Amino acid sequence: MKHIVVAGGSIAAATAVSTLRAHGWDGRITLVTDEETPPYSRVPLSKGVLSGALDRGSVTLPALPDDVDVHLDTRATALDVQTRTVTLSRGTDLRYDGLIIATGSRPRRLAPDGRQGELVVRTLADAAAINARLRTARSAIVVGAGFLGMEVASTLRATGLAVTVIDRDPPLRRLTGHWLADIVTAAPAETGVDFVLAPRGVTLTGDPVTGVATADGQTLTADVVISAVGDIPNIEWLHNSGLRLAEGVVVDPWCQAAPSVVAAGDVATRQIRPDLYRRTPHWTNAVLQGRLAALNLLGVREPYAPDHYFWTEQFGLNIKIAGELPLQGTPILLEGDPSSRSLLAQWHRAGRPVAAATVNLPLPIVRLKRLATVAVERS
Ligand SMILES: Cc1cc2nc3c(=O)[nH]c(=O)nc-3n(C[C@H](O)[C@H](O)[C@H](O)COP(=O)(O)OP(=O)(O)OC[C@H]3O[C@@H](n4cnc5c(N)ncnc54)[C@H](O)[C@@H]3O)c2cc1C
C-alpha cells in the first residue's frame, strides 16, 4: 500500500492520520476537507466559543504531521471503488490504495433551501456568525431541546438573551428519559429560559427567518433563530460508489465498508438488526473509530465496539453518560442526591446494568463506563 486518502477533516480524520503514523506507516497520506481550516474540535463551539468567552485557540487540535498532503476547501465529490479513485471538487482525481471515509455529518435544517436566516452550530463559521449577532440581539429561539439545543440555550442565556426553547418533547427527555431529564431541566427553568412544547412540530417563519409557528397555531419571533434538530451524514458523494449506505456508510465490526475502504465517526453506521442501523455521533466514538479504522486498514485486526460515552455542559451542570441511549425507567441512585443536582445513578434492563450517569459529581470516566456494564453491591 502506497497512498492512503482520508476524506474529511475533523476528529475522526485527524485521529486516523495520527494512528497511521504512530504505527509506523510511512507511505503517502492525502487529507481532503471542504473546510477552510485544519481539523479542530467542535465541542467548545456550542459553549464558550458561541458566547465569545473562549477564543478560537480553544478549539485547536494537535497539528497534522508535516508530511501529510492537506487539501483545504476541497470537497470529495465521487468515489469509484473499482478504479480506487476519489474525485475532488477542484477537478483533480486522487488514486488511493486505502481510503478512510470520515466526512461526518451536517446539521439538519428546517427552512426550505434558499431561505436565509436559519442559524445552526456545527462549524467555526457557524459559531462566529451567531456570535456576531449577539452584539445586537436581545432574544433567541432555539428549536430542538436535545443536548446541543440545550447547550446553545445555556450559552445564550448566560450572555443575557431572553431564550425560548421549543421542541416536540420536553427538554432532553427523548435521550435521558423522565428521571434524569426532570432533574437537570429544572436548572434552565430557574435561569428564566422559556420552554414551548410543540408536539406536532414547528415551521420557521419569515424570509429571512425571524421566528417559528407551531402546528397548533402559536407563533413566536426573536432576533435570532437557531435550529438544533439533529444531523444528516455526509454521504451524498458516495451515492454511485456501490458502498452500502443506510443513513450513513455501513461498516462491519472492523470499520470496513469495502475492500481497502474504511469509515469512521459520525458518518459511519452499523447494522443492529436486519431493519435497524445505528450511528454513534459522539466525540469519543469518533476518536475510537478513527483509530480502529486506520489500524484495520493497516491489517491490524481490532474489532470495534461502540463507545457510548459522552458528556454535556449546560446551566452549570456537567452531565456524563455511559451506555446506550435512551435511558429508560428509574435508575438506582448510587451516590449523591437529585435535589442538590449532584449524583451518580445506574440504569438496568432485565436485571443487568445498561447505563450510568453522573451530574456534577467527579468520577473517572473508566469507572463510569464500567458501571454501565457491571452491577455494584448496594448497601
Ligand atoms: C457544537 C457541537 C458540540 C458538541 N459537543 C459534544 C460534546 O460535548 N460531547 C460529545 O461527545 N460530542 C459532542 N459533539 C459531537 C462531536 O463533535 C462529533 O461527534 C464529532 O465532531 C464527529 O467527528 P467526525 O470527524 O466523525 O465528523 P465531523 O466533525 O462532522 O467532521 C467531518 C468533516 O468532514 C468534512 N466533509 C464533509 N463532507 C466532505 C466531503 N465530501 N469532502 C471533504 N470533506 C468533507 C466536514 O466539513 C468536516 O470537516 C458536538 C458537536 C457539535 C457540532
The ligand as an ORCA input file, in Angstrom:
! r2SCAN-3c Opt
* xyz 0 1
  C     -21.428     22.261     18.596
  C     -21.140     20.817     18.898
  C     -20.844     20.436     20.211
  C     -20.579     19.112     20.514
  N     -20.329     18.763     21.796
  C     -20.101     17.461     22.101
  C     -19.883     17.070     23.456
  O     -19.924     17.898     24.381
  N     -19.628     15.750     23.697
  C     -19.585     14.810     22.686
  O     -19.363     13.615     22.956
  N     -19.789     15.154     21.395
  C     -20.058     16.451     21.087
  N     -20.289     16.807     19.775
  C     -20.246     15.772     18.718
  C     -18.835     15.627     18.134
  O     -18.254     16.883     17.889
  C     -18.912     14.813     16.843
  O     -19.337     13.512     17.190
  C     -17.571     14.768     16.102
  O     -17.223     16.045     15.619
  C     -17.617     13.789     14.930
  O     -16.409     13.836     14.266
  P     -16.238     13.332     12.757
  O     -14.788     13.551     12.413
  O     -16.805     11.991     12.600
  O     -17.191     14.266     11.872
  P     -17.329     15.834     11.707
  O     -16.866     16.539     12.934
  O     -18.694     16.075     11.186
  O     -16.290     16.187     10.546
  C     -16.454     15.806      9.212
  C     -15.511     16.644      8.378
  O     -15.563     16.254      7.006
  C     -15.795     17.393      6.176
  N     -16.515     16.940      4.971
  C     -17.825     16.604      4.872
  N     -18.113     16.188      3.610
  C     -16.953     16.276      2.916
  C     -16.593     15.970      1.560
  N     -17.474     15.467      0.695
  N     -15.322     16.177      1.186
  C     -14.403     16.664      2.076
  N     -14.684     16.968      3.359
  C     -15.944     16.760      3.768
  C     -16.592     18.326      7.057
  O     -16.562     19.654      6.621
  C     -15.868     18.132      8.386
  O     -14.677     18.866      8.456
  C     -20.572     18.143     19.467
  C     -20.865     18.520     18.142
  C     -21.156     19.845     17.861
  C     -21.487     20.251     16.438
*
